[in-house]
Amino acid sequence: MHILNFEAFLIAITILTLTPGLDTALVIRNASRSGGIDGCVTSLGICLGLFVHATLSAVGISAILLQSAQLFQVMKWCGAAYLIWLGLSSLRATFKGASHLNISTCTGVTFDPKRSLREGFLSNVLNPKTAIFYLAFLPQFINPDYSPFVQSLTLAGIHFLIAMVWQCSLSGAINSAKNWLKNTSIMTWMEGVTGTVLILLGIKLLMDDSVV
């Protein structure tokens, strides 16, 4: 596999996927609305949106590589700094005891797979935070000697599998999962772990000569 720092990518993307956010809230809301299948189809829509962000990221990476290798390196440094900033933001939220996950539920609604797929897909594709994250995150693991497009889609495919397994598991255990994700102490702990991992990963990527 030509992907750089693959183990670091796998650890980081798994922890980030497990951390509750907008996607998690939408899956839980829809699973509460009309059952676990609703949550799973919503998750499918969300995860399909990852390939849109991966494609756009690959186009940007390819364009920068055509300009200069030095510019690509600057992009990676900026991306690593962005990861550190995300980590510091998570730690700040931990110290403040803040939780921004708002899970709303609605029941008694008939399941509509097209609606669920559309809601999941659009919520992900139209989320600017996901777009910025992919643009900053993926270049850290792209080997410029090989196709950025193929590597980006491969990384998105791995993210797709991890996210589908996690979100569908939440859908299948929706009642306990809802209560678990509303637990302030658990949310605070997960924010802290995520922030620490992001900071360490960003520092590693800044110092690792193999990413040049």
Secondary structure as UniProt FT lines:
FT   TURN            4..5
FT   HELIX           6..18
FT   HELIX           22..34
FT   HELIX           36..67
FT   HELIX           69..96
FT   HELIX           113..125
FT   HELIX           128..137
FT   HELIX           138..141
FT   TURN            144..145
FT   HELIX           148..172
FT   HELIX           174..181
FT   HELIX           184..207
FT   HELIX           209..211
//
